[in-house]
Amino acid sequence: MIMTPSPELKPTTLAIVIPVFNQLHYTRQCVDCLNRAGVADGQIIIVNNASTDGTKEFLATRPEIHAIHNETNRGCGFAWNQGARLSQATWTIIANNDILVPPGCLENLVQFAETEKIDVASPAMCEGAADYDWQAYAAEFMSVMAPMARRDMASGSFFMVHRRVFDTIGFFDEDPKLGGYEDDEFARRARRRGFRLAITGRAYYHHFGGATQKSIKASLNRPNMSLGDRTYYRKKTGQTWPKRKWSQIRHALRVKWWKTTERLRSGHTLHETRIAGKLIFR
């Protein structure tokens, strides 16, 4: 059974869809962080995929959040679709719960997308431990990296979609398993219909990295398993072996170019990782 909240979501500029499975600590932290960044609870849609760690009880204490509770874990794509269909916003953000969003990020992201005519947009990202003053770093990063963008790309852990994209190509693929390729499949369909994607340095977020996927794998006692159906995904997107290899080579060359030019111009890159207190450029 799926339970949806009684209050109706009203049309707004922005709504945020967050699927969760356990990891309540991250969910609390994420919601509080969004509030500090200017997002009201009424703009947040949380899809609870049968958590057993008190997530449901926590959401009951935040009645303005639009909560959907699934009795079983229906997977990533299904949860994204539940939230995206409920959203009445011009822009709908799909986000993981293990993220930190600084003040100014969302305003800058919307401004970038509307100014540059982008249909699916992501902020720049740092992954790993938040063992640094991430808010001060974010403010400096967004100032220095504002001119930078990686075109034709988006990040699966945090991406913003304009309503016109859903209206034209529909919603997310619902993988026969628990998911893992929905973001890429959606991006492929969007590109084919002429929509523009980009990652921008005007906005920034911290991503701890795969907390929900790790939680699901731990619950299944399968830490190294793939949650998605790779064969299904490749067949649906027409990815033959030669096409996959050419795509991998092309992507690697583009990333090398982006990383080199971004570092030369600013000392940062739009994808960074913190490992053992050190910054790695991606």
Contacts in CASP RR format, 6 or more apart in sequence:
PFRMAT RR
TARGET T0000
AUTHOR 0000-0000-0000
METHOD contacts of the structure
MODEL  1
MIMTPSPELKPTTLAIVIPVFNQLHYTRQCVDCLNRAGVADGQIIIVNNA
STDGTKEFLATRPEIHAIHNETNRGCGFAWNQGARLSQATWTIIANNDIL
VPPGCLENLVQFAETEKIDVASPAMCEGAADYDWQAYAAEFMSVMAPMAR
RDMASGSFFMVHRRVFDTIGFFDEDPKLGGYEDDEFARRARRRGFRLAIT
GRAYYHHFGGATQKSIKASLNRPNMSLGDRTYYRKKTGQTWPKRKWSQIR
HALRVKWWKTTERLRSGHTLHETRIAGKLIFR
1 71 0 8 1.000
2 68 0 8 1.000
2 69 0 8 1.000
2 70 0 8 1.000
2 71 0 8 1.000
2 82 0 8 1.000
3 67 0 8 1.000
3 68 0 8 1.000
3 69 0 8 1.000
4 66 0 8 1.000
4 68 0 8 1.000
4 86 0 8 1.000
5 66 0 8 1.000
5 67 0 8 1.000
5 68 0 8 1.000
7 64 0 8 1.000
7 66 0 8 1.000
9 15 0 8 1.000
9 42 0 8 1.000
9 45 0 8 1.000
9 66 0 8 1.000
9 86 0 8 1.000
9 87 0 8 1.000
9 88 0 8 1.000
9 89 0 8 1.000
10 88 0 8 1.000
11 88 0 8 1.000
11 89 0 8 1.000
11 90 0 8 1.000
12 43 0 8 1.000
12 88 0 8 1.000
12 89 0 8 1.000
12 90 0 8 1.000
13 89 0 8 1.000
13 90 0 8 1.000
13 91 0 8 1.000
13 110 0 8 1.000
14 39 0 8 1.000
14 43 0 8 1.000
14 89 0 8 1.000
14 90 0 8 1.000
14 91 0 8 1.000
14 92 0 8 1.000
14 93 0 8 1.000
14 106 0 8 1.000
14 110 0 8 1.000
14 160 0 8 1.000
15 43 0 8 1.000
15 44 0 8 1.000
15 45 0 8 1.000
15 87 0 8 1.000
15 88 0 8 1.000
15 89 0 8 1.000
15 91 0 8 1.000
15 92 0 8 1.000
15 93 0 8 1.000
16 34 0 8 1.000
16 39 0 8 1.000
16 43 0 8 1.000
16 44 0 8 1.000
16 45 0 8 1.000
16 92 0 8 1.000
16 93 0 8 1.000
16 95 0 8 1.000
17 45 0 8 1.000
17 47 0 8 1.000
17 79 0 8 1.000
17 80 0 8 1.000
17 83 0 8 1.000
17 84 0 8 1.000
17 86 0 8 1.000
17 87 0 8 1.000
17 92 0 8 1.000
17 93 0 8 1.000
17 94 0 8 1.000
17 95 0 8 1.000
18 27 0 8 1.000
18 30 0 8 1.000
18 44 0 8 1.000
18 45 0 8 1.000
18 46 0 8 1.000
18 47 0 8 1.000
18 95 0 8 1.000
18 96 0 8 1.000
18 97 0 8 1.000
19 46 0 8 1.000
19 47 0 8 1.000
19 49 0 8 1.000
19 75 0 8 1.000
19 76 0 8 1.000
19 77 0 8 1.000
19 79 0 8 1.000
19 80 0 8 1.000
19 97 0 8 1.000
19 212 0 8 1.000
20 27 0 8 1.000
20 46 0 8 1.000
20 47 0 8 1.000
20 48 0 8 1.000
20 49 0 8 1.000
20 51 0 8 1.000
20 55 0 8 1.000
20 97 0 8 1.000
20 212 0 8 1.000
21 48 0 8 1.000
21 49 0 8 1.000
21 50 0 8 1.000
21 51 0 8 1.000
21 73 0 8 1.000
21 212 0 8 1.000
21 215 0 8 1.000
21 216 0 8 1.000
21 219 0 8 1.000
22 51 0 8 1.000
22 52 0 8 1.000
22 53 0 8 1.000
22 55 0 8 1.000
22 212 0 8 1.000
22 215 0 8 1.000
22 219 0 8 1.000
23 53 0 8 1.000
23 97 0 8 1.000
23 98 0 8 1.000
23 211 0 8 1.000
23 212 0 8 1.000
23 215 0 8 1.000
24 51 0 8 1.000
24 53 0 8 1.000
24 54 0 8 1.000
24 55 0 8 1.000
24 58 0 8 1.000
26 97 0 8 1.000
26 98 0 8 1.000
26 208 0 8 1.000
26 211 0 8 1.000
27 46 0 8 1.000
27 55 0 8 1.000
27 58 0 8 1.000
27 97 0 8 1.000
28 58 0 8 1.000
29 100 0 8 1.000
30 95 0 8 1.000
30 97 0 8 1.000
30 98 0 8 1.000
30 99 0 8 1.000
30 100 0 8 1.000
30 101 0 8 1.000
31 41 0 8 1.000
31 44 0 8 1.000
31 46 0 8 1.000
31 62 0 8 1.000
31 65 0 8 1.000
33 99 0 8 1.000
33 100 0 8 1.000
33 101 0 8 1.000
34 44 0 8 1.000
34 101 0 8 1.000
35 41 0 8 1.000
36 103 0 8 1.000
37 101 0 8 1.000
37 102 0 8 1.000
37 103 0 8 1.000
37 104 0 8 1.000
37 105 0 8 1.000
37 106 0 8 1.000
38 103 0 8 1.000
38 106 0 8 1.000
39 101 0 8 1.000
39 106 0 8 1.000
40 64 0 8 1.000
41 62 0 8 1.000
41 64 0 8 1.000
41 65 0 8 1.000
42 64 0 8 1.000
42 65 0 8 1.000
42 66 0 8 1.000
43 89 0 8 1.000
44 65 0 8 1.000
44 66 0 8 1.000
45 65 0 8 1.000
45 66 0 8 1.000
45 67 0 8 1.000
45 68 0 8 1.000
45 83 0 8 1.000
45 86 0 8 1.000
45 87 0 8 1.000
46 59 0 8 1.000
46 65 0 8 1.000
46 66 0 8 1.000
46 67 0 8 1.000
46 68 0 8 1.000
47 68 0 8 1.000
47 70 0 8 1.000
47 79 0 8 1.000
47 80 0 8 1.000
47 82 0 8 1.000
47 83 0 8 1.000
48 55 0 8 1.000
48 56 0 8 1.000
48 59 0 8 1.000
48 67 0 8 1.000
48 68 0 8 1.000
48 69 0 8 1.000
48 70 0 8 1.000
49 70 0 8 1.000
49 72 0 8 1.000
49 73 0 8 1.000
49 74 0 8 1.000
49 75 0 8 1.000
49 79 0 8 1.000
50 69 0 8 1.000
50 70 0 8 1.000
50 71 0 8 1.000
50 72 0 8 1.000
50 73 0 8 1.000
56 67 0 8 1.000
56 69 0 8 1.000
59 65 0 8 1.000
59 67 0 8 1.000
59 69 0 8 1.000
66 86 0 8 1.000
68 79 0 8 1.000
68 82 0 8 1.000
68 83 0 8 1.000
68 86 0 8 1.000
70 78 0 8 1.000
70 79 0 8 1.000
70 82 0 8 1.000
73 178 0 8 1.000
73 216 0 8 1.000
74 82 0 8 1.000
75 174 0 8 1.000
75 175 0 8 1.000
75 177 0 8 1.000
75 178 0 8 1.000
75 179 0 8 1.000
75 227 0 8 1.000
76 175 0 8 1.000
76 178 0 8 1.000
76 179 0 8 1.000
76 180 0 8 1.000
76 182 0 8 1.000
76 227 0 8 1.000
77 172 0 8 1.000
77 173 0 8 1.000
77 174 0 8 1.000
77 175 0 8 1.000
77 179 0 8 1.000
77 182 0 8 1.000
78 174 0 8 1.000
80 94 0 8 1.000
80 171 0 8 1.000
80 172 0 8 1.000
80 182 0 8 1.000
81 171 0 8 1.000
81 172 0 8 1.000
81 174 0 8 1.000
83 92 0 8 1.000
84 92 0 8 1.000
84 94 0 8 1.000
84 161 0 8 1.000
84 166 0 8 1.000
84 171 0 8 1.000
84 172 0 8 1.000
85 171 0 8 1.000
89 163 0 8 1.000
90 162 0 8 1.000
90 163 0 8 1.000
91 110 0 8 1.000
91 113 0 8 1.000
91 160 0 8 1.000
91 161 0 8 1.000
91 162 0 8 1.000
91 163 0 8 1.000
92 160 0 8 1.000
92 161 0 8 1.000
92 163 0 8 1.000
92 166 0 8 1.000
93 106 0 8 1.000
93 158 0 8 1.000
93 159 0 8 1.000
93 160 0 8 1.000
93 161 0 8 1.000
94 156 0 8 1.000
94 158 0 8 1.000
94 159 0 8 1.000
94 160 0 8 1.000
94 161 0 8 1.000
94 183 0 8 1.000
95 157 0 8 1.000
95 158 0 8 1.000
96 157 0 8 1.000
96 158 0 8 1.000
96 207 0 8 1.000
96 209 0 8 1.000
96 210 0 8 1.000
96 211 0 8 1.000
96 212 0 8 1.000
97 211 0 8 1.000
97 212 0 8 1.000
98 207 0 8 1.000
98 208 0 8 1.000
98 209 0 8 1.000
98 210 0 8 1.000
98 211 0 8 1.000
98 212 0 8 1.000
99 157 0 8 1.000
99 158 0 8 1.000
99 205 0 8 1.000
99 206 0 8 1.000
99 207 0 8 1.000
99 208 0 8 1.000
100 130 0 8 1.000
100 134 0 8 1.000
100 205 0 8 1.000
100 206 0 8 1.000
101 205 0 8 1.000
102 134 0 8 1.000
102 135 0 8 1.000
102 138 0 8 1.000
102 139 0 8 1.000
102 142 0 8 1.000
102 204 0 8 1.000
102 205 0 8 1.000
103 135 0 8 1.000
104 142 0 8 1.000
104 203 0 8 1.000
105 123 0 8 1.000
105 138 0 8 1.000
105 142 0 8 1.000
105 203 0 8 1.000
105 204 0 8 1.000
105 205 0 8 1.000
106 203 0 8 1.000
108 123 0 8 1.000
108 142 0 8 1.000
108 146 0 8 1.000
108 200 0 8 1.000
108 202 0 8 1.000
108 203 0 8 1.000
109 121 0 8 1.000
109 122 0 8 1.000
109 123 0 8 1.000
109 160 0 8 1.000
109 200 0 8 1.000
109 202 0 8 1.000
109 203 0 8 1.000
110 160 0 8 1.000
111 202 0 8 1.000
112 118 0 8 1.000
112 121 0 8 1.000
112 149 0 8 1.000
112 198 0 8 1.000
112 200 0 8 1.000
112 201 0 8 1.000
112 202 0 8 1.000
112 203 0 8 1.000
113 119 0 8 1.000
113 121 0 8 1.000
113 160 0 8 1.000
113 162 0 8 1.000
113 198 0 8 1.000
116 149 0 8 1.000
116 196 0 8 1.000
116 198 0 8 1.000
116 200 0 8 1.000
117 196 0 8 1.000
118 196 0 8 1.000
118 197 0 8 1.000
118 198 0 8 1.000
118 200 0 8 1.000
119 161 0 8 1.000
119 162 0 8 1.000
119 164 0 8 1.000
119 165 0 8 1.000
119 190 0 8 1.000
119 195 0 8 1.000
119 196 0 8 1.000
119 197 0 8 1.000
120 154 0 8 1.000
120 159 0 8 1.000
120 160 0 8 1.000
120 161 0 8 1.000
120 162 0 8 1.000
120 165 0 8 1.000
120 187 0 8 1.000
120 190 0 8 1.000
120 195 0 8 1.000
120 196 0 8 1.000
120 197 0 8 1.000
120 198 0 8 1.000
121 154 0 8 1.000
121 159 0 8 1.000
121 160 0 8 1.000
121 197 0 8 1.000
121 198 0 8 1.000
121 199 0 8 1.000
121 200 0 8 1.000
122 153 0 8 1.000
122 154 0 8 1.000
122 155 0 8 1.000
122 156 0 8 1.000
122 158 0 8 1.000
122 159 0 8 1.000
122 160 0 8 1.000
122 198 0 8 1.000
122 199 0 8 1.000
122 200 0 8 1.000
123 155 0 8 1.000
123 158 0 8 1.000
123 199 0 8 1.000
123 200 0 8 1.000
123 201 0 8 1.000
123 202 0 8 1.000
123 203 0 8 1.000
123 204 0 8 1.000
123 205 0 8 1.000
124 141 0 8 1.000
124 145 0 8 1.000
124 148 0 8 1.000
124 199 0 8 1.000
124 200 0 8 1.000
124 201 0 8 1.000
124 203 0 8 1.000
124 204 0 8 1.000
124 205 0 8 1.000
124 268 0 8 1.000
124 270 0 8 1.000
124 271 0 8 1.000
124 272 0 8 1.000
125 155 0 8 1.000
125 157 0 8 1.000
125 158 0 8 1.000
125 199 0 8 1.000
125 204 0 8 1.000
125 205 0 8 1.000
125 206 0 8 1.000
125 207 0 8 1.000
125 270 0 8 1.000
125 271 0 8 1.000
125 272 0 8 1.000
126 134 0 8 1.000
126 137 0 8 1.000
126 204 0 8 1.000
126 205 0 8 1.000
126 206 0 8 1.000
126 207 0 8 1.000
126 272 0 8 1.000
126 273 0 8 1.000
126 274 0 8 1.000
126 279 0 8 1.000
127 206 0 8 1.000
127 207 0 8 1.000
127 208 0 8 1.000
127 209 0 8 1.000
127 271 0 8 1.000
127 272 0 8 1.000
127 273 0 8 1.000
127 274 0 8 1.000
128 206 0 8 1.000
128 207 0 8 1.000
128 208 0 8 1.000
128 209 0 8 1.000
128 273 0 8 1.000
128 274 0 8 1.000
128 275 0 8 1.000
129 208 0 8 1.000
129 274 0 8 1.000
129 277 0 8 1.000
130 206 0 8 1.000
130 208 0 8 1.000
130 274 0 8 1.000
131 274 0 8 1.000
131 277 0 8 1.000
132 274 0 8 1.000
132 277 0 8 1.000
134 206 0 8 1.000
138 204 0 8 1.000
138 205 0 8 1.000
138 206 0 8 1.000
141 201 0 8 1.000
141 204 0 8 1.000
141 268 0 8 1.000
142 201 0 8 1.000
142 202 0 8 1.000
142 203 0 8 1.000
142 204 0 8 1.000
144 266 0 8 1.000
144 267 0 8 1.000
144 268 0 8 1.000
145 201 0 8 1.000
145 202 0 8 1.000
145 204 0 8 1.000
145 262 0 8 1.000
145 266 0 8 1.000
145 268 0 8 1.000
145 270 0 8 1.000
146 201 0 8 1.000
146 202 0 8 1.000
147 201 0 8 1.000
147 265 0 8 1.000
148 200 0 8 1.000
148 201 0 8 1.000
148 262 0 8 1.000
148 265 0 8 1.000
148 266 0 8 1.000
148 270 0 8 1.000
149 198 0 8 1.000
149 199 0 8 1.000
149 200 0 8 1.000
149 201 0 8 1.000
149 270 0 8 1.000
150 198 0 8 1.000
150 199 0 8 1.000
150 254 0 8 1.000
150 258 0 8 1.000
150 270 0 8 1.000
151 196 0 8 1.000
151 197 0 8 1.000
151 198 0 8 1.000
152 191 0 8 1.000
152 196 0 8 1.000
152 197 0 8 1.000
152 198 0 8 1.000
153 197 0 8 1.000
153 198 0 8 1.000
153 199 0 8 1.000
154 183 0 8 1.000
154 187 0 8 1.000
154 197 0 8 1.000
154 198 0 8 1.000
154 199 0 8 1.000
155 199 0 8 1.000
156 183 0 8 1.000
157 207 0 8 1.000
157 209 0 8 1.000
157 210 0 8 1.000
158 205 0 8 1.000
158 207 0 8 1.000
159 183 0 8 1.000
165 190 0 8 1.000
165 195 0 8 1.000
168 193 0 8 1.000
168 195 0 8 1.000
169 186 0 8 1.000
169 189 0 8 1.000
169 190 0 8 1.000
169 193 0 8 1.000
169 195 0 8 1.000
172 182 0 8 1.000
172 185 0 8 1.000
172 186 0 8 1.000
173 181 0 8 1.000
173 182 0 8 1.000
173 185 0 8 1.000
173 186 0 8 1.000
173 233 0 8 1.000
173 236 0 8 1.000
174 182 0 8 1.000
175 181 0 8 1.000
175 182 0 8 1.000
175 228 0 8 1.000
175 229 0 8 1.000
175 232 0 8 1.000
175 233 0 8 1.000
176 229 0 8 1.000
176 232 0 8 1.000
177 227 0 8 1.000
177 228 0 8 1.000
177 229 0 8 1.000
178 216 0 8 1.000
178 227 0 8 1.000
178 228 0 8 1.000
179 227 0 8 1.000
179 228 0 8 1.000
179 229 0 8 1.000
180 213 0 8 1.000
180 226 0 8 1.000
180 227 0 8 1.000
180 228 0 8 1.000
181 228 0 8 1.000
181 230 0 8 1.000
181 233 0 8 1.000
184 233 0 8 1.000
184 237 0 8 1.000
185 233 0 8 1.000
185 236 0 8 1.000
185 237 0 8 1.000
187 197 0 8 1.000
188 237 0 8 1.000
190 197 0 8 1.000
191 197 0 8 1.000
199 270 0 8 1.000
199 271 0 8 1.000
200 270 0 8 1.000
201 270 0 8 1.000
213 227 0 8 1.000
214 223 0 8 1.000
216 227 0 8 1.000
217 223 0 8 1.000
217 224 0 8 1.000
217 225 0 8 1.000
217 227 0 8 1.000
233 239 0 8 1.000
234 244 0 8 1.000
239 247 0 8 1.000
255 282 0 8 1.000
258 269 0 8 1.000
258 270 0 8 1.000
259 269 0 8 1.000
259 281 0 8 1.000
259 282 0 8 1.000
262 268 0 8 1.000
262 269 0 8 1.000
262 270 0 8 1.000
263 269 0 8 1.000
263 281 0 8 1.000
268 281 0 8 1.000
269 281 0 8 1.000
269 282 0 8 1.000
271 281 0 8 1.000
271 282 0 8 1.000
272 279 0 8 1.000
272 280 0 8 1.000
272 281 0 8 1.000
272 282 0 8 1.000
273 279 0 8 1.000
273 280 0 8 1.000
273 282 0 8 1.000
274 280 0 8 1.000
END
